[in-house]
Structures are given as structure tokens and as C-alpha cells.
Amino acid sequence: MQSIRHRGYEKVLCGTPIHVEERGEGPIVLCLHGLGGGAHFFAVLGSALGDRYRTIALDFPGAGFSPPLARFSFDTLADIVVQVAAGERPPILCLIGHSMGTIIALEALRRSPGLTHGFIAVGGLSDPLPGARSRIAMRVEEIRQNGMAGLGDAVAAANLCRDTIEYSPGLAALLSRLFESQSPDGYMATAAALASWTARQPPSLNTVRCLAVTGEHDLYAPPGAVREFVKMLPAGTGIEVMPRAAHLPFLEQPASFSRIVRSFLEDLQ
């Protein structure tokens, strides 16, 4: 079996060092993680697509290996995405935004309408639901008072479905550990921005083919809310509701998720 090309490196974007992970060769799929995530969220997807596509995944400031911003804002994150895309030739084939990454993707497309041919929103909405806002704000306050230790299991339970926790305890434990190992300041800055975000008028996406993917048990982007969100996207936008998955379908059902993405990419070409 041919090995998939993989490299990690640091790139200065908008004046700040950003950790980047690349896998595979071919048309570019740019992947944007959500709150508490990082480029590692897309490692399995990158390997699954690497025979035909090149995935680029970022650690946003304050996540993974990227240091936090002095003043965090989603606008800066969108500018970072635009800079990444501008440095690539040919243009980005597809933009994938998970959860918060959906918001960042929409803002990047507002700035650069020709940035990509395709957009996949995974567990994403234009802004958080009221219940999600409350949970995020409470978590920020708890971290401010007590730090990250001890919160990982609760976060795993909120992001994974029961089947995943029961039948893939190693994944749940890993997610818990990764959460607690994050920079508290970086997480709190990102979470506070997300909890206070109000949806903006969506950008024009007339030339962009879109797809929405969510898990049937997703608490942050439940199927009903995703269907409402899709009404803001171009007519004909597809919806995939993945069984036995919650907010992290690319980790819970990686083979099925990769097949959905590959099928979408093939239709774009």
C-alpha cells in the first residue's frame, strides 16, 4: 500500500505563527476545526482522501501547537483562512468547517467569494443555539475558577454519542485527555468569542456547492437546527444525518464520513 504523504509545519499568517498539517496530494481540501479541536481532528480524513486529494488543516490561534492571539476574534481567523487559500494554486477545491469552523468558513467566503468551489458544514450552524451558548459560557467560568483538569470526561460525553462512549472507550478517553491538555487561555478566548457570536447575513454562495453533515445525536447542531440552517444556503444544498454519531462524526464514524466527503468532492470535479 502506498504511504500517504504527511507533513506538519509552522506558517506565519496575519502576523501570528500557525501550525499546519498536510496529507496527500491533489486538489486541495482546507479543513477548519471547531472549539476545543485542532488539525488532528482531520487526520483520519486526510489519510482516507490522500490517494487523490491534499488536505490542509490548521491549528487556529490558541489551539494545538498555535499560540494564542493577543486579541482573539473570528474576523482574524477568517483572514487567516483567506491568506492560506491565497497562497495555494490552484484554488481550494473544498472548504470544510466543523462547528465553529462553519462560522469561520462563512466569514472567509464573505471576504473572498471565489475562495472555493465547495463548502461542507459539519455539525455547524450560523451561530450557537441558546443551550449551547449557556453550556459554553458555564464551561469558561469553570475553567477560569478551576482550570481544565477534570472537565475532559464531561466534554467527551457532550460531544460523543452513547454508542461511541460504550464501544470506543479509548476514543472517549483520548478526547478527554486532549481537552484537558489545551491552553486554558486559548480555549477561554475562543469559547468566549463563540458564546457571544451573533449570526451575520450569510455571504453570497451562488457559485459554491454546499453540503451539511451532522450526527443524529448532535447536541450542538441537532438535525432539526441544521435543516433550518440549510435554508440560508443555496438551493439544492444536501443534508447528511449520520447515525450513531454526535458532534464529532469524523471521529465516531470515520469511514462513513470519509465516503460522504469523497463522494461530494468527486461531484465537484
C-alpha positions in Angstrom: 0.0 0.0 0.0 1.3 3.4 -0.9 2.1 5.6 2.1 0.2 8.9 2.3 2.4 12.0 2.3 2.2 13.9 5.6 4.0 16.9 6.9 3.5 19.4 9.7 5.0 22.9 9.7 4.6 26.4 11.0 3.4 29.3 8.8 3.1 33.0 9.8 -0.4 34.2 8.8 -1.8 37.6 9.8 1.4 38.1 11.8 0.9 35.0 14.0 2.6 31.6 13.8 0.0 28.9 12.8 0.6 25.2 12.9 -0.4 23.4 9.6 -0.9 19.7 8.8 -1.0 18.4 5.3 -1.8 15.0 4.0 -1.9 13.6 0.5 -1.6 15.0 -3.0 -4.0 16.5 -5.4 -6.8 19.1 -5.3 -6.9 21.0 -2.0 -9.4 20.4 0.8 -9.0 23.0 3.5 -10.2 21.9 7.0 -11.2 24.2 9.8 -11.7 22.8 13.3 -14.2 23.8 16.0 -13.9 24.8 19.6 -11.6 22.6 21.5 -10.3 20.9 18.4 -7.3 21.2 16.1 -5.7 20.0 12.9 -5.6 16.5 14.4 -9.4 16.3 14.0 -8.9 15.7 10.3 -6.0 13.3 10.4 -8.1 10.2 9.6 -10.0 12.1 6.8 -6.7 13.3 5.3 -5.3 9.8 5.2 -8.6 8.4 3.7 -8.6 11.0 1.0 -4.8 11.2 0.5 -4.7 9.0 -2.6 -6.4 11.7 -4.6 -6.7 14.9 -2.5 -4.5 17.1 -0.4 -5.9 18.1 2.9 -4.7 21.2 4.7 -5.7 21.5 8.4 -4.9 24.4 10.7 -4.5 24.8 14.5 -6.3 28.1 15.0 -4.6 30.5 17.4 -4.8 29.2 21.0 -5.4 25.6 19.8 -3.0 22.7 19.3 0.5 24.0 18.5 -0.5 27.5 17.6 0.0 30.2 20.3 -3.0 32.4 21.2 -3.7 35.8 19.8 -3.2 39.0 21.9 -6.7 39.9 20.9 -8.8 37.0 19.7 -11.5 37.5 17.0 -13.3 35.4 14.4 -12.6 38.1 11.9 -8.8 37.4 12.4 -9.4 33.7 12.0 -11.3 34.3 8.7 -8.4 36.5 7.5 -6.0 33.6 8.3 -8.1 31.2 6.2 -8.2 33.7 3.3 -4.4 34.0 3.5 -3.9 30.2 3.4 -6.2 29.9 0.4 -4.5 32.8 -1.4 -1.1 31.1 -1.1 -2.3 28.0 -2.9 -2.5 27.3 -6.6 -4.9 26.1 -8.0 -7.7 27.5 -5.9 -9.2 25.5 -3.0 -11.5 22.7 -4.2 -13.5 22.5 -0.9 -13.7 24.1 2.5 -14.7 22.0 5.4 -15.8 23.8 8.6 -16.6 21.8 11.8 -18.9 23.5 14.3 -17.2 26.9 15.0 -15.2 26.3 11.8 -18.5 26.7 9.9 -18.8 30.3 11.1 -15.1 30.9 10.2 -15.7 29.4 6.7 -18.7 31.7 6.1 -16.7 34.7 7.1 -13.8 33.7 4.9 -16.2 33.3 2.0 -17.6 36.7 2.7 -14.1 38.2 2.3 -13.2 36.0 -0.7 -16.2 34.8 -2.7 -14.1 32.8 -5.2 -12.1 31.1 -2.4 -13.5 27.6 -3.1 -15.9 25.5 -5.3 -17.4 23.6 -2.4 -18.3 24.0 1.2 -19.1 21.3 3.8 -20.5 22.4 7.2 -20.0 19.6 9.7 -22.0 19.9 12.9 -22.2 23.6 12.1 -24.7 26.5 12.4 -24.6 30.2 11.7 -24.4 30.8 15.5 -24.8 28.7 18.6 -28.2 27.6 19.9 -29.2 29.2 23.3 -28.5 25.9 25.2 -25.0 25.6 23.6 -24.3 29.3 24.5 -25.1 28.6 28.1 -23.0 25.4 28.3 -20.0 27.1 26.7 -20.3 30.2 29.0 -20.6 28.0 32.1 -17.5 26.0 31.0 -15.5 29.2 30.5 -16.4 30.2 34.1 -15.5 26.8 35.5 -12.1 26.9 33.7 -11.5 30.4 34.9 -12.0 29.2 38.5 -10.6 25.7 38.5 -8.6 25.2 35.3 -9.0 22.4 32.7 -8.4 19.4 34.9 -11.4 17.2 35.5 -13.5 18.6 32.7 -12.5 16.2 29.9 -15.0 13.4 30.6 -17.9 15.8 30.6 -16.8 17.4 27.4 -16.4 13.9 25.8 -19.9 13.0 26.9 -21.3 16.2 25.4 -19.6 15.6 22.1 -19.8 11.8 21.6 -22.9 9.7 21.3 -23.6 6.9 23.9 -22.6 4.1 21.5 -19.2 5.7 20.9 -18.6 6.1 24.6 -19.6 2.5 25.3 -18.0 0.8 22.3 -15.0 3.1 21.7 -13.9 4.0 25.3 -10.3 4.6 24.0 -11.6 7.4 21.8 -13.6 9.0 24.6 -10.5 8.8 26.9 -8.3 10.3 24.2 -10.7 13.2 23.6 -10.9 13.8 27.4 -7.1 13.9 27.7 -6.7 16.2 24.7 -9.2 18.6 26.0 -7.6 18.9 29.4 -4.1 19.4 27.8 -5.2 22.5 25.9 -4.1 26.0 26.8 -6.8 27.4 29.2 -6.3 30.9 28.0 -6.5 29.9 24.3 -9.6 27.8 25.0 -11.4 30.5 27.0 -10.7 33.2 24.4 -12.1 31.1 21.7 -15.1 29.9 23.8 -16.0 33.4 24.9 -16.0 34.6 21.3 -18.2 31.7 20.2 -20.7 32.1 23.1 -21.2 35.8 22.2 -21.3 35.3 18.4 -24.4 36.6 16.6 -25.1 35.3 13.1 -24.4 37.7 10.3 -26.2 37.9 7.0 -24.8 34.9 5.0 -22.4 35.7 2.2 -23.3 35.1 -1.4 -22.7 31.4 -2.2 -24.2 31.3 -5.7 -21.0 29.8 -7.2 -20.4 27.4 -4.2 -21.9 23.9 -3.9 -22.7 23.2 -0.3 -23.4 20.2 1.9 -24.4 20.0 5.6 -23.4 17.0 7.7 -24.3 16.3 11.3 -24.8 13.4 13.7 -28.2 12.2 14.7 -27.3 12.7 18.3 -25.5 16.1 18.0 -26.4 18.4 20.9 -24.8 21.5 19.4 -26.1 21.1 15.8 -29.1 18.8 16.0 -30.6 17.7 12.7 -33.7 20.0 13.0 -31.5 23.0 13.5 -29.2 22.0 10.7 -32.2 21.8 8.4 -33.1 25.4 9.3 -29.5 26.5 8.7 -29.5 24.9 5.3 -32.3 27.3 4.3 -29.7 30.0 4.4 -27.5 28.2 1.9 -28.0 27.8 -1.9 -31.0 25.8 -3.1 -30.1 22.2 -3.6 -27.7 22.0 -0.6 -27.7 18.4 0.6 -28.0 17.2 4.2 -26.4 14.1 5.6 -27.5 12.9 9.1 -25.1 10.3 10.3 -26.4 7.5 12.5 -24.5 6.5 15.7 -22.7 9.9 15.8 -23.0 13.1 17.7 -20.9 16.2 17.3 -17.7 14.5 16.0 -18.8 12.3 13.1 -15.3 12.3 11.6 -14.0 10.6 14.7 -17.1 8.5 15.6 -17.8 7.1 12.1 -14.6 8.0 10.2 -15.1 5.5 7.3 -18.7 6.7 6.6 -17.7 10.3 7.0 -14.8 9.9 4.5 -17.1 8.3 2.0 -19.6 11.2 2.2 -16.8 13.7 1.7 -15.2 11.8 -1.1 -18.5 11.5 -3.0 -19.1 15.2 -2.6 -15.6 16.1 -3.9 -15.9 13.8 -6.9 -19.2 15.6 -7.8 -17.3 18.9 -7.7 -14.8 17.9 -10.3 
